[in-house]
Amino acid sequence: MVEIIEPYQGTIFDPACGSGGMFVQSSYFVDRRREELHDTDTKDLMVYGAERTPETVKLARMNIAVNGLRGEIKTANSYYEDPYNSYGNFDYVMANPPFNVDEVNLDKVKDQKRFNEYGIPQNKTKNTGKKKDNPNTVPNANYLWINLFANSLKSTGKAALVMANSASDARNSEADIRQNLVRSGVIDCMLTLPKNMFYTVTLPATLWFFDKSKAGSEPKVLFIDARNIFRQIDRAHREFTEEQIQNMATIVRLYRGETDRLTTLLAKYEAQAIDYSNQAFDQQRVVEKLKAEKPELDKEVKRWEKQLEEAENGYKALLGKQQYFEAQIAWLTERFPAGVYEDVTGLCKAATLAEIEEQDWSMNPGRYVGVVIEEDGLTEEEFFAEMKERSSLLDTLNVQAMINENIILTNLKILLSNE
């Protein structure tokens, strides 16, 4: 999220900040970007967070302090409290808000401009809320958060949030809000995450990115399907490597016309590959030298074998890192050979308003990017021709299997009748 919206200078708002993780990542980004730009100025970044749990607020305040950030963290429930007068007030907004909350009081939020500019999520059948303990509630607060993010931005602001996949295709009043958002031009990019990316939530999620400077222009949305981009940590958890994050951010940068960022990244990967190649070469010489120095005495062989094993493992590790960076170069150059953005089947698609309307205003990247039919490069026509041939072969084999089964049963009956 940080690499795509790039909060280098200005104000950042997180209405569900927890312990301040978004702010910390922003600080790391600023440090890296200052190094790239050779910028010696102090961090021109102010952070503003809202968190409803007082104990967590203390952690967030400590987090921004130890990371050299300036700003405020206040105890507040962002559904009902707006401590920073957020409407149109921030350069950047980022958060990982709670998903699918269904207990928000509709009457308390429906008249707030920060929630209602694109529409309020409402039940099909209105609850009168006449009973004291039975107030009108929002059926699902996902689109309250989405509204809040879009409406908290300045005219040139950018936002990123984590949201449940279900919000991308939600129906009824949520669909109306989504249509209004698309038509406004504020939605910049949608990125679907792989499964099992969170330790506490198993729901599949999508990242939404807003760019308020696009509002009023001809709507176009970049869809990225990253479900197959990950490193497996263990059976139940996955993560992005730093290079995978940079590769995905580069897709967005190419889409924005920042072609020099791809050139810079490829040069960085190439330098790292060469560095590990040189280290691997030196380590290989160590291995060869050890092999040539095998001791004759039995008591020294065990220690020699251990040294040789460590040296060989070191060589393999360095070679693996070299090949890893070479693979990153290949991943980018195969998909963007001309060094500019282009739609890539199964990965990314820049969709027009007409294409989004044709998909019934869905924000699900899978509907737009398509799928790679075969890894061996078959076209769609070739794929279906091959499947038709295989289907015909399967029918023939099934018929032959039935014939063979009848022969076996007939022979078995004959055998049993002769006993």
PyMOL commands that set and color helices and strands:
alter all, ss='L'
color gray80, all
select helices_A, chain A and resi 2-5+21-37+54-66+106-109+113-116+142-151+165-169+173-184+212-214+242-255+259-292+298-335+353-358+366-369+380-417
alter helices_A, ss='H'
color red, helices_A
select strands_A, chain A and resi 10-14+45-51+70-75+90-95+153-164+187-192+205-211+220-225+231-234+237-239+348-352
alter strands_A, ss='S'
color yellow, strands_A
deselect
rebuild
show_as cartoon
